[in-house]
Structure formats: structure tokens, C-alpha cells
Amino acid sequence: MRYPYSVERRLLDQISSNDHFVFTTDLEANITFCNDAFQRIYQIVGESVVGVNIDSLINSVDAGLIKDAIHQALLTKSTDSINLKLKHPGVNITESFIQYEFTVVNDRRSCPVAFLLVGKSAAASTVQFNTSSAISAGGTGISGQNREWFREIADYMKEMMWMSDHQHQINFVNKAWLKFRGVSLENESGKGWMDGIYSEDKYKVTEEQNTAYHTKSDYTIQFRYRKFDATYRWVEMQGSPMYSHLGDFVGYAGTLQDVTNMKELQLQLNRQKEMLDVSKVEFAKFTKIAQRINVVIILCDPGYRITWVNDSFVKLTGFPLREVNGKEPIAILSGSDTAADSLDKLKKAIEQGKSLRTEIVFYAKNGNKIWLDLKMETLFDKQGNIIGYLTIQNDITKKKMTEKDVEEQMAHLKQISDIASFELRHEFSKILQILQTAKFQQNTLQGYQQILLDIESSANTMNQAILKISDEVSFASNSNIALNKFLLNQAIEEIILVDDDHMINKLNSVIIRNVIPNMTVTVFDNIDDAIAYLKGNPTLKRKIFLDLNFMGRNGWDFLEEYEKMNQPWPVIILTSSIDHNDYEKSKKYSNVTHFITKPLTVPQFEELSALDEASPVGN
């Protein structure tokens, strides 16, 4: 029997189903259609029932319910579906019934022409679905005329709303959606709406929708979606399954929200976290370099409480960081011989946010007295607020022995103070200010890129400043103080580099050839190979640049064997070590003429060459 009215795909599926009993009547309750399942259950297979009144097929009570429903629908002109519970034919059990959904069928002019009843047995109606998430209208199921009602209401909503059929094909989007997309409903129907999804997000959306569809569960998906102006916006699509009162899945309905601002805020928070991670890395670099410096460095918060100290502080005072963290240096280090006027100067400088340079007596953990040349710098942000203090202290206890030693040490610290004042403090303040600004301002992507560039620039400047401090406090750096005065006043034929770092050897070779283009440079990364070469070529006039630190046999082993060879060619120690003990130890080797800390620079090498040309042989 052919269904005589306009039909949706879902109704066609129900008509062909063995679990659904479908029939229609005209306005007088005469049968106009019934499916095979209905004919079987009412045992009218093969009989023509078109035009037969409902009274002739079912019991009088159920027929009365149907006629009352028809009468009320015509009287109230209601388009809402209602539920009817009809007795199961051929079963004597009182509780056995069939649930029917009663719906008005309208023509194109919205006038009622028939009534559709779709039934399902009670056993088959026991469907497992989440009633809290299943969408319904007035408890009657969102199907038929109710879906038309949903469409009308949705078009008045500012939020983007959508609905799909039981195959999860979009069959409705509201006006807000169409305005956002700048297309027609025809373009968005079915899978057409997916054309606007950003290509990299399309697979994820498809997979998550399919997963939810197979289990008929709610879903929430975020993806980039093309707007009418061809820009992509982050949207969040939420979908919930819809069921009829019979428990049949009829599709999905949901919303689409523009969450770009929220997404960008999340991205900004992620960028800030990345920036903080970068700042931690840069501070780690700073501390790593500062640990190698032979002066005491203390960082304090605005309350002049210790937040960080370098290893030189620990070695000099005996206090590890865990014991002094959060405490004031004055309270920990001052003692009976600490001059009151020195403490007053320090406290006044802290209160006024000024720099300070003074000599002061402090005490180590074991009670030993320490003379310190102290330089304190106050760190400010761009608004002029104090964000901390940087203190550099040099142990001048031994230097107090003679006036000359004192003058040398004071000049030495002056150079360090200038570096800290004009380079290190400035760049350290800048990094702290950048991080403070990043925490409290919303920036564009370009703004954060610029912030990262500023941090990188400041960190590089700090690196250079720390290296300058390292040079100033090493025992014979850029000044190239000779350990003995034996310098060859004759042209050399070869320069030998003995270092196990291949990159350092390459860089030093470039520097040497920059100053002396045609100079022969011989490189060894192994002590034994270098010794063997020197033994085999004793007469070449040469200079030897030697690193002290090797895996296995080291620079000291080289010097021991080279001393026994009685060759006159000078050795220049070029090392990363700034240990005073290494410096003192090197003095006992007659061939050692200089003790230089890495890296070798063009000015250093030029100065060495100039010294060779100007210095007489001997004394």
C-alpha cells in the first residue's frame, strides 16, 4: 500500500519496520493507509481496509480515544503531537498495550487533511537512552509539527542553532547561523556545512561526530569555522540526541558558539606560560654563569630578603642558600666589628632605593672576619617601583695587607660595578618588567613575539655583562699579565692548539688567521699526539696554546712532559678555569708565559703578538 501523503525519510523507515505500526485516517476516522506490521498485528493481511472506519478494526474504547483526539485537534487547531496508549490486539493481559504517537497531517496551506498514528509495542519501546540529554518538546517528542515549532523559535534566537535528521545530516540551521556564514540553508544542508571547516580540523570533527552518533551521546567539539567575510573563527559545536516519545532516535539538535575570544585568551595564557618558562631558562643561564664568577653575588627581593646567592657566597661565608633564603643579609652576616656607620649607609640606601658602594666587615658561619668591597644596586621597573636588589661583593681581606693591593682591588671592583650598574642591572630590570607587563596585559600575537624578542635581547646582553665580570675577576684576563717575562723576540713559524673541543679549535684557528693570515696552525685534541709531534719537530719556532681540562691525560700532564723536553717555545694556557690554584700552579712551569681565560679574542691575540714584537729576550 502506498503512503498517500508527503513523507520524510524517517517515516519511510518506520513504515518498512517490523517494530512500528503505522496507519492514517481521514478527518472522519476512516483508514487511508496502514503498513504491513499493522496489518499483521490486527490480522488483516491481504484485506483492503482503505475507507474502513476505525470502529470496525479496534475495540470501542481505543476507537473512542482516537476519535476524541481527532475531535480535539480539529477543535483547537493544534499541531502538537500527543501520545495514545491502545490495547495490544489478541492479548488478554490488561497491561499489554501499544504506544502511539498521534500527529496532524497538513496540506500545503497548513490545513489538516489526515491524522498519522505511529505505534510501537511496549517491549520494543524499552530503549536505553539518556533522558536528561534527549531533547523533547512539552514531553511529546521533537518530531513532526514540534520540529516546525522548534525552527520558528530558533530563528528568533541570537545564538546559532541547528538540527539534523536521524542519519545526522543537517536539515536545519537558524537565521543567526546563516548570517554568520553568509550562505543559504541549501548550502548548509546535509554535509554542506562542513565545507566551512578549516582543513586541518575537518578530520577531528568528523571522527568525534561519528563516535557520538554511534553511541547516540552528547558531544562538544571546538574547531575553526569560516565566516561570511572569509575569516576563520574558533567555534564550539554542541549536539544532543533527540528522541520521540516512543524512544526512537530522530536526530541531533544543538548550538554553535563563537568562542574565538575565549580561545585567544587561552592561547595568551599559554604564551605567558611559555614566556615564563623562557625566563626560567634565561635565569638558569644567568645563574650558571654567575656560579663561575669569583665574586659574591646576592639577589634580594624589595624587602631586602635573600632570594638567590651564587656558589662564591657559599664558599666564602659557609651559608648554603637554604639557610639564608628569605633572610636579610645584614642580620646574618654582621658582627661585633661591623661598623655601625657602614650598616647605616646600607640601610639608608635600601630605604631610599639608591645605589651604594662601601667597604664592610662581615662574618662567615665559622666566625671568621671577612673584609668585603660591597656594591649594591637597586632594581626598578618602568614605573619606578623597586623590584629587588643586586649586590656584588668582593673579598678584599688579603688585599688589605698593603695600600697597593687595596688600590688595585678597588679599581678592579670599580670595573665590575660599572658593568653591573650600566648593563646587568638595566637588562635584569628590563626582563622583570617585561614579565610583569605580560602578566597583566592582553597582547596580540605580534605583541608577544616582540616581548620574546625583547627578553632574548636582554638575556644576550646579560650574558655579555656576566662574561665581562668573569674577565675582570679572573687573575690574568684581558690584561694578559705574564707569569714570567720570557717572550721570544723572533718570528714564529707555527702556532699549536691543544684542546679536545673541536669547535673551540676551529674558532681559535679563524681568529689566529684573521690576525696573521699565512700562519701555520696545527691542531691536536689529544695530549699524547701533541707530545709526539713536538718530540718529532723540535726546531720549529712556535707558540703553544694549551687547555688544561681533558678527558684522561690533561694539560698538567702535557706541561710535565714538555718541561722535560727542554724546548724553548712558550706555552700560553687558554682555559675556562678561573681557579686561583690553577693560576698559582702554572707559575712553576718555566715555559708558561700567559694564563688566559676563554674565549680567545682577536684583540687578545693582537696584544699577544704586539708583546712578542716589543719585549726583549731574557729577564
Buried (B, 14 or more C-beta within 10 A) or exposed (E): BEBBBEBBEBBEEBBEBEBBBBBBBBEEBBBBBBBBBBBEBBEBEEEEBEEBBBBEBBEEEBBEBBBEBBEEBEEEEEBBBBBBEBBBBEEEEEEBBBBBBBBBBBEEEEEBBBBBBBBBBEEBBEEEBEEEBBBBBEEBBBBBBBBEBBBEEBBEEEEBBBBBBBEBBBBBBBBBBBEBBEBEBEBBBBEBBBEBBBEEBBEEBBEBBEEBBEEBBBBBBBBBBBBEEEEBBBBBBBBBBBBBBBBBBBBBBBBBBBBBEEBBEEEBEEBBEEBEEBBEEBBEBBBEBBEBBBBBBBBBBBEBBBBBBBBBBBEBBBBEBEEBEEBBBBEBBBEEEBEEEBBEBBBEBBEEBEBBBBBBBBBBBEEEEBBBBBBBBBBBBEEEEBBBBBBBBBBBEEBEEEEEEBEEBBEBBBBBBEBBBEBBBBBBBBBBBBBBBBEEEEBEEEBBEEBBEBBEEBBEBBBBBBBBBBBBBBBBBBEBEBBBEBBBEEEBEBBBBBBBBEEBBEBBBEBBBEBBEEBBBBBBBBBEEBBEBBEEEEEBEBBBBBBBBBEEBBBBBBBEBBBEEEBEBBBBBBBBBBBEEBBEBBEEBBBBBBBBBBEBEEEBBBBBBEBBEEBEEEE
